[in-house]
Amino acid sequence: MANTAQARKRAKQAEKQRMHNTGQRSELRTAIKKVNKAILAGDKAAAQAVYRESVSTVDRIADKRVIHKNKASRHKSRLAAAIKAMA
C-alpha cells in the first residue's frame, strides 16, 4: 500500500478513474453489440439507425481516450462495411 498521503490519494483517484473507464468500455461494447444484433436481424434501415447512434458513442469514448482513436475508427469501419454488405 502507499506510504505517503500523496500516494494514497493518487491510488484512490486511480481506482475511481479505473471504475469510470470500465463503465465507458462496457457502454462501447454494448453499442457495438446493438449494431451487430440489428445486422443479424436483417433489417438494413434499422441497422443504419442503430449504427448512427452507436457512432456517437464510440467517438465520445475515443475522445475521452478510454480507447485509441484508431480502434474506434476500426470498429466504425467494420460495422459500416457489414451494413453495406447486407442484401
Phi and psi restraints in degrees (range 20) as a CNS / XPLOR table:
assign (resid 1 and name C) (resid 2 and name N)
       (resid 2 and name CA) (resid 2 and name C) 1.0 -65.1 20.0 2
assign (resid 2 and name N) (resid 2 and name CA)
       (resid 2 and name C) (resid 3 and name N) 1.0 143.4 20.0 2
assign (resid 2 and name C) (resid 3 and name N)
       (resid 3 and name CA) (resid 3 and name C) 1.0 -96.0 20.0 2
assign (resid 3 and name N) (resid 3 and name CA)
       (resid 3 and name C) (resid 4 and name N) 1.0 -28.3 20.0 2
assign (resid 3 and name C) (resid 4 and name N)
       (resid 4 and name CA) (resid 4 and name C) 1.0 -108.2 20.0 2
assign (resid 4 and name N) (resid 4 and name CA)
       (resid 4 and name C) (resid 5 and name N) 1.0 163.0 20.0 2
assign (resid 4 and name C) (resid 5 and name N)
       (resid 5 and name CA) (resid 5 and name C) 1.0 -61.7 20.0 2
assign (resid 5 and name N) (resid 5 and name CA)
       (resid 5 and name C) (resid 6 and name N) 1.0 -39.9 20.0 2
assign (resid 5 and name C) (resid 6 and name N)
       (resid 6 and name CA) (resid 6 and name C) 1.0 -63.2 20.0 2
assign (resid 6 and name N) (resid 6 and name CA)
       (resid 6 and name C) (resid 7 and name N) 1.0 -43.9 20.0 2
assign (resid 6 and name C) (resid 7 and name N)
       (resid 7 and name CA) (resid 7 and name C) 1.0 -66.9 20.0 2
assign (resid 7 and name N) (resid 7 and name CA)
       (resid 7 and name C) (resid 8 and name N) 1.0 -37.0 20.0 2
assign (resid 7 and name C) (resid 8 and name N)
       (resid 8 and name CA) (resid 8 and name C) 1.0 -63.6 20.0 2
assign (resid 8 and name N) (resid 8 and name CA)
       (resid 8 and name C) (resid 9 and name N) 1.0 -43.3 20.0 2
assign (resid 8 and name C) (resid 9 and name N)
       (resid 9 and name CA) (resid 9 and name C) 1.0 -64.1 20.0 2
assign (resid 9 and name N) (resid 9 and name CA)
       (resid 9 and name C) (resid 10 and name N) 1.0 -43.9 20.0 2
assign (resid 9 and name C) (resid 10 and name N)
       (resid 10 and name CA) (resid 10 and name C) 1.0 -63.1 20.0 2
assign (resid 10 and name N) (resid 10 and name CA)
       (resid 10 and name C) (resid 11 and name N) 1.0 -38.2 20.0 2
assign (resid 10 and name C) (resid 11 and name N)
       (resid 11 and name CA) (resid 11 and name C) 1.0 -64.4 20.0 2
assign (resid 11 and name N) (resid 11 and name CA)
       (resid 11 and name C) (resid 12 and name N) 1.0 -40.4 20.0 2
assign (resid 11 and name C) (resid 12 and name N)
       (resid 12 and name CA) (resid 12 and name C) 1.0 -66.2 20.0 2
assign (resid 12 and name N) (resid 12 and name CA)
       (resid 12 and name C) (resid 13 and name N) 1.0 -42.6 20.0 2
assign (resid 12 and name C) (resid 13 and name N)
       (resid 13 and name CA) (resid 13 and name C) 1.0 -66.0 20.0 2
assign (resid 13 and name N) (resid 13 and name CA)
       (resid 13 and name C) (resid 14 and name N) 1.0 -40.2 20.0 2
assign (resid 13 and name C) (resid 14 and name N)
       (resid 14 and name CA) (resid 14 and name C) 1.0 -63.5 20.0 2
assign (resid 14 and name N) (resid 14 and name CA)
       (resid 14 and name C) (resid 15 and name N) 1.0 -40.7 20.0 2
assign (resid 14 and name C) (resid 15 and name N)
       (resid 15 and name CA) (resid 15 and name C) 1.0 -65.9 20.0 2
assign (resid 15 and name N) (resid 15 and name CA)
       (resid 15 and name C) (resid 16 and name N) 1.0 -41.5 20.0 2
assign (resid 15 and name C) (resid 16 and name N)
       (resid 16 and name CA) (resid 16 and name C) 1.0 -63.0 20.0 2
assign (resid 16 and name N) (resid 16 and name CA)
       (resid 16 and name C) (resid 17 and name N) 1.0 -43.3 20.0 2
assign (resid 16 and name C) (resid 17 and name N)
       (resid 17 and name CA) (resid 17 and name C) 1.0 -66.4 20.0 2
assign (resid 17 and name N) (resid 17 and name CA)
       (resid 17 and name C) (resid 18 and name N) 1.0 -38.0 20.0 2
assign (resid 17 and name C) (resid 18 and name N)
       (resid 18 and name CA) (resid 18 and name C) 1.0 -61.8 20.0 2
assign (resid 18 and name N) (resid 18 and name CA)
       (resid 18 and name C) (resid 19 and name N) 1.0 -42.7 20.0 2
assign (resid 18 and name C) (resid 19 and name N)
       (resid 19 and name CA) (resid 19 and name C) 1.0 -64.5 20.0 2
assign (resid 19 and name N) (resid 19 and name CA)
       (resid 19 and name C) (resid 20 and name N) 1.0 -40.4 20.0 2
assign (resid 19 and name C) (resid 20 and name N)
       (resid 20 and name CA) (resid 20 and name C) 1.0 -63.5 20.0 2
assign (resid 20 and name N) (resid 20 and name CA)
       (resid 20 and name C) (resid 21 and name N) 1.0 -45.8 20.0 2
assign (resid 20 and name C) (resid 21 and name N)
       (resid 21 and name CA) (resid 21 and name C) 1.0 -63.6 20.0 2
assign (resid 21 and name N) (resid 21 and name CA)
       (resid 21 and name C) (resid 22 and name N) 1.0 -35.8 20.0 2
assign (resid 21 and name C) (resid 22 and name N)
       (resid 22 and name CA) (resid 22 and name C) 1.0 -61.9 20.0 2
assign (resid 22 and name N) (resid 22 and name CA)
       (resid 22 and name C) (resid 23 and name N) 1.0 -42.6 20.0 2
assign (resid 22 and name C) (resid 23 and name N)
       (resid 23 and name CA) (resid 23 and name C) 1.0 -64.5 20.0 2
assign (resid 23 and name N) (resid 23 and name CA)
       (resid 23 and name C) (resid 24 and name N) 1.0 -39.6 20.0 2
assign (resid 23 and name C) (resid 24 and name N)
       (resid 24 and name CA) (resid 24 and name C) 1.0 -63.9 20.0 2
assign (resid 24 and name N) (resid 24 and name CA)
       (resid 24 and name C) (resid 25 and name N) 1.0 -42.9 20.0 2
assign (resid 24 and name C) (resid 25 and name N)
       (resid 25 and name CA) (resid 25 and name C) 1.0 -63.9 20.0 2
assign (resid 25 and name N) (resid 25 and name CA)
       (resid 25 and name C) (resid 26 and name N) 1.0 -37.6 20.0 2
assign (resid 25 and name C) (resid 26 and name N)
       (resid 26 and name CA) (resid 26 and name C) 1.0 -64.7 20.0 2
assign (resid 26 and name N) (resid 26 and name CA)
       (resid 26 and name C) (resid 27 and name N) 1.0 -41.1 20.0 2
assign (resid 26 and name C) (resid 27 and name N)
       (resid 27 and name CA) (resid 27 and name C) 1.0 -62.1 20.0 2
assign (resid 27 and name N) (resid 27 and name CA)
       (resid 27 and name C) (resid 28 and name N) 1.0 -39.8 20.0 2
assign (resid 27 and name C) (resid 28 and name N)
       (resid 28 and name CA) (resid 28 and name C) 1.0 -61.5 20.0 2
assign (resid 28 and name N) (resid 28 and name CA)
       (resid 28 and name C) (resid 29 and name N) 1.0 -49.8 20.0 2
assign (resid 28 and name C) (resid 29 and name N)
       (resid 29 and name CA) (resid 29 and name C) 1.0 -61.3 20.0 2
assign (resid 29 and name N) (resid 29 and name CA)
       (resid 29 and name C) (resid 30 and name N) 1.0 -39.8 20.0 2
assign (resid 29 and name C) (resid 30 and name N)
       (resid 30 and name CA) (resid 30 and name C) 1.0 -62.9 20.0 2
assign (resid 30 and name N) (resid 30 and name CA)
       (resid 30 and name C) (resid 31 and name N) 1.0 -42.0 20.0 2
assign (resid 30 and name C) (resid 31 and name N)
       (resid 31 and name CA) (resid 31 and name C) 1.0 -62.4 20.0 2
assign (resid 31 and name N) (resid 31 and name CA)
       (resid 31 and name C) (resid 32 and name N) 1.0 -42.3 20.0 2
assign (resid 31 and name C) (resid 32 and name N)
       (resid 32 and name CA) (resid 32 and name C) 1.0 -66.6 20.0 2
assign (resid 32 and name N) (resid 32 and name CA)
       (resid 32 and name C) (resid 33 and name N) 1.0 -41.3 20.0 2
assign (resid 32 and name C) (resid 33 and name N)
       (resid 33 and name CA) (resid 33 and name C) 1.0 -63.8 20.0 2
assign (resid 33 and name N) (resid 33 and name CA)
       (resid 33 and name C) (resid 34 and name N) 1.0 -37.0 20.0 2
assign (resid 33 and name C) (resid 34 and name N)
       (resid 34 and name CA) (resid 34 and name C) 1.0 -60.7 20.0 2
assign (resid 34 and name N) (resid 34 and name CA)
       (resid 34 and name C) (resid 35 and name N) 1.0 -42.6 20.0 2
assign (resid 34 and name C) (resid 35 and name N)
       (resid 35 and name CA) (resid 35 and name C) 1.0 -66.6 20.0 2
assign (resid 35 and name N) (resid 35 and name CA)
       (resid 35 and name C) (resid 36 and name N) 1.0 -45.2 20.0 2
assign (resid 35 and name C) (resid 36 and name N)
       (resid 36 and name CA) (resid 36 and name C) 1.0 -60.5 20.0 2
assign (resid 36 and name N) (resid 36 and name CA)
       (resid 36 and name C) (resid 37 and name N) 1.0 -38.5 20.0 2
assign (resid 36 and name C) (resid 37 and name N)
       (resid 37 and name CA) (resid 37 and name C) 1.0 -64.6 20.0 2
assign (resid 37 and name N) (resid 37 and name CA)
       (resid 37 and name C) (resid 38 and name N) 1.0 -41.7 20.0 2
assign (resid 37 and name C) (resid 38 and name N)
       (resid 38 and name CA) (resid 38 and name C) 1.0 -65.6 20.0 2
assign (resid 38 and name N) (resid 38 and name CA)
       (resid 38 and name C) (resid 39 and name N) 1.0 -36.7 20.0 2
assign (resid 38 and name C) (resid 39 and name N)
       (resid 39 and name CA) (resid 39 and name C) 1.0 -65.7 20.0 2
assign (resid 39 and name N) (resid 39 and name CA)
       (resid 39 and name C) (resid 40 and name N) 1.0 -44.5 20.0 2
assign (resid 39 and name C) (resid 40 and name N)
       (resid 40 and name CA) (resid 40 and name C) 1.0 -64.8 20.0 2
assign (resid 40 and name N) (resid 40 and name CA)
       (resid 40 and name C) (resid 41 and name N) 1.0 -30.2 20.0 2
assign (resid 40 and name C) (resid 41 and name N)
       (resid 41 and name CA) (resid 41 and name C) 1.0 -68.3 20.0 2
assign (resid 41 and name N) (resid 41 and name CA)
       (resid 41 and name C) (resid 42 and name N) 1.0 -24.6 20.0 2
assign (resid 41 and name C) (resid 42 and name N)
       (resid 42 and name CA) (resid 42 and name C) 1.0 92.0 20.0 2
assign (resid 42 and name N) (resid 42 and name CA)
       (resid 42 and name C) (resid 43 and name N) 1.0 3.7 20.0 2
assign (resid 42 and name C) (resid 43 and name N)
       (resid 43 and name CA) (resid 43 and name C) 1.0 -96.1 20.0 2
assign (resid 43 and name N) (resid 43 and name CA)
       (resid 43 and name C) (resid 44 and name N) 1.0 105.8 20.0 2
assign (resid 43 and name C) (resid 44 and name N)
       (resid 44 and name CA) (resid 44 and name C) 1.0 -65.3 20.0 2
assign (resid 44 and name N) (resid 44 and name CA)
       (resid 44 and name C) (resid 45 and name N) 1.0 -41.0 20.0 2
assign (resid 44 and name C) (resid 45 and name N)
       (resid 45 and name CA) (resid 45 and name C) 1.0 -63.5 20.0 2
assign (resid 45 and name N) (resid 45 and name CA)
       (resid 45 and name C) (resid 46 and name N) 1.0 -43.2 20.0 2
assign (resid 45 and name C) (resid 46 and name N)
       (resid 46 and name CA) (resid 46 and name C) 1.0 -65.8 20.0 2
assign (resid 46 and name N) (resid 46 and name CA)
       (resid 46 and name C) (resid 47 and name N) 1.0 -39.8 20.0 2
assign (resid 46 and name C) (resid 47 and name N)
       (resid 47 and name CA) (resid 47 and name C) 1.0 -63.1 20.0 2
assign (resid 47 and name N) (resid 47 and name CA)
       (resid 47 and name C) (resid 48 and name N) 1.0 -40.6 20.0 2
assign (resid 47 and name C) (resid 48 and name N)
       (resid 48 and name CA) (resid 48 and name C) 1.0 -66.5 20.0 2
assign (resid 48 and name N) (resid 48 and name CA)
       (resid 48 and name C) (resid 49 and name N) 1.0 -37.6 20.0 2
assign (resid 48 and name C) (resid 49 and name N)
       (resid 49 and name CA) (resid 49 and name C) 1.0 -65.4 20.0 2
assign (resid 49 and name N) (resid 49 and name CA)
       (resid 49 and name C) (resid 50 and name N) 1.0 -44.8 20.0 2
assign (resid 49 and name C) (resid 50 and name N)
       (resid 50 and name CA) (resid 50 and name C) 1.0 -66.5 20.0 2
assign (resid 50 and name N) (resid 50 and name CA)
       (resid 50 and name C) (resid 51 and name N) 1.0 -37.2 20.0 2
assign (resid 50 and name C) (resid 51 and name N)
       (resid 51 and name CA) (resid 51 and name C) 1.0 -60.5 20.0 2
assign (resid 51 and name N) (resid 51 and name CA)
       (resid 51 and name C) (resid 52 and name N) 1.0 -44.1 20.0 2
assign (resid 51 and name C) (resid 52 and name N)
       (resid 52 and name CA) (resid 52 and name C) 1.0 -60.7 20.0 2
assign (resid 52 and name N) (resid 52 and name CA)
       (resid 52 and name C) (resid 53 and name N) 1.0 -39.1 20.0 2
assign (resid 52 and name C) (resid 53 and name N)
       (resid 53 and name CA) (resid 53 and name C) 1.0 -67.2 20.0 2
assign (resid 53 and name N) (resid 53 and name CA)
       (resid 53 and name C) (resid 54 and name N) 1.0 -41.8 20.0 2
assign (resid 53 and name C) (resid 54 and name N)
       (resid 54 and name CA) (resid 54 and name C) 1.0 -68.8 20.0 2
assign (resid 54 and name N) (resid 54 and name CA)
       (resid 54 and name C) (resid 55 and name N) 1.0 -32.4 20.0 2
assign (resid 54 and name C) (resid 55 and name N)
       (resid 55 and name CA) (resid 55 and name C) 1.0 -60.3 20.0 2
assign (resid 55 and name N) (resid 55 and name CA)
       (resid 55 and name C) (resid 56 and name N) 1.0 -41.4 20.0 2
assign (resid 55 and name C) (resid 56 and name N)
       (resid 56 and name CA) (resid 56 and name C) 1.0 -66.0 20.0 2
assign (resid 56 and name N) (resid 56 and name CA)
       (resid 56 and name C) (resid 57 and name N) 1.0 -36.3 20.0 2
assign (resid 56 and name C) (resid 57 and name N)
       (resid 57 and name CA) (resid 57 and name C) 1.0 -64.5 20.0 2
assign (resid 57 and name N) (resid 57 and name CA)
       (resid 57 and name C) (resid 58 and name N) 1.0 -47.4 20.0 2
assign (resid 57 and name C) (resid 58 and name N)
       (resid 58 and name CA) (resid 58 and name C) 1.0 -61.4 20.0 2
assign (resid 58 and name N) (resid 58 and name CA)
       (resid 58 and name C) (resid 59 and name N) 1.0 -45.1 20.0 2
assign (resid 58 and name C) (resid 59 and name N)
       (resid 59 and name CA) (resid 59 and name C) 1.0 -64.1 20.0 2
assign (resid 59 and name N) (resid 59 and name CA)
       (resid 59 and name C) (resid 60 and name N) 1.0 -40.7 20.0 2
assign (resid 59 and name C) (resid 60 and name N)
       (resid 60 and name CA) (resid 60 and name C) 1.0 -61.9 20.0 2
assign (resid 60 and name N) (resid 60 and name CA)
       (resid 60 and name C) (resid 61 and name N) 1.0 -41.7 20.0 2
assign (resid 60 and name C) (resid 61 and name N)
       (resid 61 and name CA) (resid 61 and name C) 1.0 -70.9 20.0 2
assign (resid 61 and name N) (resid 61 and name CA)
       (resid 61 and name C) (resid 62 and name N) 1.0 -35.0 20.0 2
assign (resid 61 and name C) (resid 62 and name N)
       (resid 62 and name CA) (resid 62 and name C) 1.0 -68.5 20.0 2
assign (resid 62 and name N) (resid 62 and name CA)
       (resid 62 and name C) (resid 63 and name N) 1.0 -37.5 20.0 2
assign (resid 62 and name C) (resid 63 and name N)
       (resid 63 and name CA) (resid 63 and name C) 1.0 -62.2 20.0 2
assign (resid 63 and name N) (resid 63 and name CA)
       (resid 63 and name C) (resid 64 and name N) 1.0 -32.1 20.0 2
assign (resid 63 and name C) (resid 64 and name N)
       (resid 64 and name CA) (resid 64 and name C) 1.0 -83.0 20.0 2
assign (resid 64 and name N) (resid 64 and name CA)
       (resid 64 and name C) (resid 65 and name N) 1.0 0.7 20.0 2
assign (resid 64 and name C) (resid 65 and name N)
       (resid 65 and name CA) (resid 65 and name C) 1.0 63.2 20.0 2
assign (resid 65 and name N) (resid 65 and name CA)
       (resid 65 and name C) (resid 66 and name N) 1.0 28.5 20.0 2
assign (resid 65 and name C) (resid 66 and name N)
       (resid 66 and name CA) (resid 66 and name C) 1.0 -73.9 20.0 2
assign (resid 66 and name N) (resid 66 and name CA)
       (resid 66 and name C) (resid 67 and name N) 1.0 -38.3 20.0 2
assign (resid 66 and name C) (resid 67 and name N)
       (resid 67 and name CA) (resid 67 and name C) 1.0 -125.5 20.0 2
assign (resid 67 and name N) (resid 67 and name CA)
       (resid 67 and name C) (resid 68 and name N) 1.0 160.1 20.0 2
assign (resid 67 and name C) (resid 68 and name N)
       (resid 68 and name CA) (resid 68 and name C) 1.0 -72.5 20.0 2
assign (resid 68 and name N) (resid 68 and name CA)
       (resid 68 and name C) (resid 69 and name N) 1.0 149.5 20.0 2
assign (resid 68 and name C) (resid 69 and name N)
       (resid 69 and name CA) (resid 69 and name C) 1.0 -62.8 20.0 2
assign (resid 69 and name N) (resid 69 and name CA)
       (resid 69 and name C) (resid 70 and name N) 1.0 -31.8 20.0 2
assign (resid 69 and name C) (resid 70 and name N)
       (resid 70 and name CA) (resid 70 and name C) 1.0 -69.4 20.0 2
assign (resid 70 and name N) (resid 70 and name CA)
       (resid 70 and name C) (resid 71 and name N) 1.0 -34.8 20.0 2
assign (resid 70 and name C) (resid 71 and name N)
       (resid 71 and name CA) (resid 71 and name C) 1.0 -67.0 20.0 2
assign (resid 71 and name N) (resid 71 and name CA)
       (resid 71 and name C) (resid 72 and name N) 1.0 -40.4 20.0 2
assign (resid 71 and name C) (resid 72 and name N)
       (resid 72 and name CA) (resid 72 and name C) 1.0 -62.1 20.0 2
assign (resid 72 and name N) (resid 72 and name CA)
       (resid 72 and name C) (resid 73 and name N) 1.0 -43.9 20.0 2
assign (resid 72 and name C) (resid 73 and name N)
       (resid 73 and name CA) (resid 73 and name C) 1.0 -62.7 20.0 2
assign (resid 73 and name N) (resid 73 and name CA)
       (resid 73 and name C) (resid 74 and name N) 1.0 -41.4 20.0 2
assign (resid 73 and name C) (resid 74 and name N)
       (resid 74 and name CA) (resid 74 and name C) 1.0 -62.7 20.0 2
assign (resid 74 and name N) (resid 74 and name CA)
       (resid 74 and name C) (resid 75 and name N) 1.0 -43.7 20.0 2
assign (resid 74 and name C) (resid 75 and name N)
       (resid 75 and name CA) (resid 75 and name C) 1.0 -61.2 20.0 2
assign (resid 75 and name N) (resid 75 and name CA)
       (resid 75 and name C) (resid 76 and name N) 1.0 -47.3 20.0 2
assign (resid 75 and name C) (resid 76 and name N)
       (resid 76 and name CA) (resid 76 and name C) 1.0 -62.4 20.0 2
assign (resid 76 and name N) (resid 76 and name CA)
       (resid 76 and name C) (resid 77 and name N) 1.0 -42.2 20.0 2
assign (resid 76 and name C) (resid 77 and name N)
       (resid 77 and name CA) (resid 77 and name C) 1.0 -63.7 20.0 2
assign (resid 77 and name N) (resid 77 and name CA)
       (resid 77 and name C) (resid 78 and name N) 1.0 -44.8 20.0 2
assign (resid 77 and name C) (resid 78 and name N)
       (resid 78 and name CA) (resid 78 and name C) 1.0 -66.7 20.0 2
assign (resid 78 and name N) (resid 78 and name CA)
       (resid 78 and name C) (resid 79 and name N) 1.0 -38.8 20.0 2
assign (resid 78 and name C) (resid 79 and name N)
       (resid 79 and name CA) (resid 79 and name C) 1.0 -67.1 20.0 2
assign (resid 79 and name N) (resid 79 and name CA)
       (resid 79 and name C) (resid 80 and name N) 1.0 -42.4 20.0 2
assign (resid 79 and name C) (resid 80 and name N)
       (resid 80 and name CA) (resid 80 and name C) 1.0 -63.3 20.0 2
assign (resid 80 and name N) (resid 80 and name CA)
       (resid 80 and name C) (resid 81 and name N) 1.0 -40.6 20.0 2
assign (resid 80 and name C) (resid 81 and name N)
       (resid 81 and name CA) (resid 81 and name C) 1.0 -65.3 20.0 2
assign (resid 81 and name N) (resid 81 and name CA)
       (resid 81 and name C) (resid 82 and name N) 1.0 -38.1 20.0 2
assign (resid 81 and name C) (resid 82 and name N)
       (resid 82 and name CA) (resid 82 and name C) 1.0 -66.8 20.0 2
assign (resid 82 and name N) (resid 82 and name CA)
       (resid 82 and name C) (resid 83 and name N) 1.0 -38.6 20.0 2
assign (resid 82 and name C) (resid 83 and name N)
       (resid 83 and name CA) (resid 83 and name C) 1.0 -67.8 20.0 2
assign (resid 83 and name N) (resid 83 and name CA)
       (resid 83 and name C) (resid 84 and name N) 1.0 -42.5 20.0 2
assign (resid 83 and name C) (resid 84 and name N)
       (resid 84 and name CA) (resid 84 and name C) 1.0 -63.3 20.0 2
assign (resid 84 and name N) (resid 84 and name CA)
       (resid 84 and name C) (resid 85 and name N) 1.0 -32.7 20.0 2
assign (resid 84 and name C) (resid 85 and name N)
       (resid 85 and name CA) (resid 85 and name C) 1.0 -77.1 20.0 2
assign (resid 85 and name N) (resid 85 and name CA)
       (resid 85 and name C) (resid 86 and name N) 1.0 -9.3 20.0 2
assign (resid 85 and name C) (resid 86 and name N)
       (resid 86 and name CA) (resid 86 and name C) 1.0 -65.9 20.0 2
assign (resid 86 and name N) (resid 86 and name CA)
       (resid 86 and name C) (resid 87 and name N) 1.0 144.0 20.0 2
